[in-house]
């Protein structure tokens, strides 16, 4: 009986600590994110560009991204969902963690001013520009089975198999693949439960810019999201521009918007010391 009583007390104490932490986090967080980045996308300074890659519809690509660099993912040729995954380049056991990203920022709505965490509590990306605000960090990507059901009789590529190829080419395994961030995927919870697609929240020409906060290996897949209602398999090319980012100011929104982001960057500083 004493063991049961201590466990109940411990559970209550843990819950109280969690609720207090949540209260402080919500009080610290900004009331609203900035508005969307302007459209059309302004040109990237040509002198800052390191590399530019066009990923055809249905295909994949990977790159190394160094701290202080950034990538622009641009739907310049039409709507297309881009799946993104990332690992710490120095230790690939550390990888992007979307569950923690949503949990510690108290939201699944990722957009300009938010950060993306690793599974070690460090910041991997800062979202420095975003014209869309319509991204999915919950559902994952398409598979051979989901494509077969959605596009019967068609020969298609899918996100899961593309990202396995990315991992293998980087010397990793399918078990090393973290949860997928689907960019330009306007997924929201439907009124009756489950997920729904809100196509009006996605524009042709939308773009996202992510600043690297550590050296990373980054993989991309350009395949339709499983909820995309288009009955035809016709993903458009996307343009990835890797460039040297401006040094963040002391009051940089991504670094100061939440108490959790502040702690994440403190963890980064300890890693980089």
Secondary structure by P-SEA (a helix, b strand, c coil): caaaaaaaaaaaaaaaaaaaaaaaaaaaccccccccccccccccccccccbbbbbcccccbbbbbcccbbbbbcccccbbbbbbbbcccccccccccaaaaaaaaccccccccbbbbcccccccccccccccccccccbbbbcaaaaaaaccccccccaaaaaaaaaaaaccccccccccccccccccccccccccccccccccccbbbbbbccccbbbbbbccccccccccccccbbbbbbbbccccccccccccccaaaaaaaaaaaaaac
